[in-house]
Amino acid sequence: MFTIPTDLSVFSVAGLTDLFNVATKELRTLRASVDAATATDEQAERVTELHAFTVSVKNEIGKRNDRI
């Protein structure tokens, strides 16, 4: 299971992109294995956490690209 980092500032854009890809892969796999009727609370929470992380990474990369 992918460990979601709390501080994105320590990663380069390339590193953030790699983390985004790993999180997205886990998210897709998890979503494919459950549905709303069969998901446990833990699975639903993990989907939410992974989704929030991918949004945060996109925003962080966007902010950095805006500085260029």
C-alpha positions in Angstrom: 0.0 0.0 0.0 1.2 3.5 -1.0 2.1 5.7 2.0 0.7 9.2 1.3 3.3 11.9 2.2 2.1 14.9 4.1 4.7 17.4 2.9 4.8 17.8 -0.8 7.3 20.6 -0.7 10.2 18.2 -0.3 9.6 16.5 -3.7 10.7 17.7 -7.1 8.1 18.0 -9.9 9.4 14.7 -11.2 9.1 13.1 -7.8 5.5 14.5 -7.5 4.7 13.0 -10.9 6.0 9.6 -9.8 3.9 9.8 -6.6 0.9 10.9 -8.5 1.3 7.9 -10.8 1.6 5.4 -8.0 -1.4 6.8 -6.1 -3.5 6.9 -9.3 -2.6 3.2 -10.0 -3.7 2.2 -6.5 -6.8 4.3 -6.8 -7.8 2.7 -10.1 -7.1 -0.8 -8.7 -9.1 -0.2 -5.6 -12.1 1.4 -7.5 -12.1 -1.6 -9.9 -12.2 -4.1 -7.0 -15.2 -2.6 -5.1 -18.4 -0.7 -5.6 -20.5 1.5 -3.3 -22.5 -1.5 -2.1 -19.5 -3.7 -1.2 -16.8 -1.3 -0.1 -15.8 -1.4 3.5 -15.4 1.8 5.5 -11.6 1.4 5.2 -11.8 1.0 1.4 -14.0 4.0 1.1 -11.7 6.1 3.3 -8.7 5.0 1.2 -10.4 6.0 -2.0 -11.1 9.4 -0.5 -7.5 9.8 0.8 -6.0 8.8 -2.5 -8.3 11.1 -4.5 -7.5 14.0 -2.2 -3.8 13.3 -2.6 -3.9 13.2 -6.4 -5.8 16.6 -6.4 -3.2 18.1 -4.0 -0.3 16.8 -6.2 -1.9 18.3 -9.3 -2.4 21.7 -7.5 1.2 21.6 -6.2 2.6 20.9 -9.7 0.4 23.6 -11.1 1.7 26.2 -8.6 5.3 25.3 -9.4 4.7 25.6 -13.1 3.0 29.0 -12.6 6.2 30.3 -11.0 8.2 29.5 -14.2 
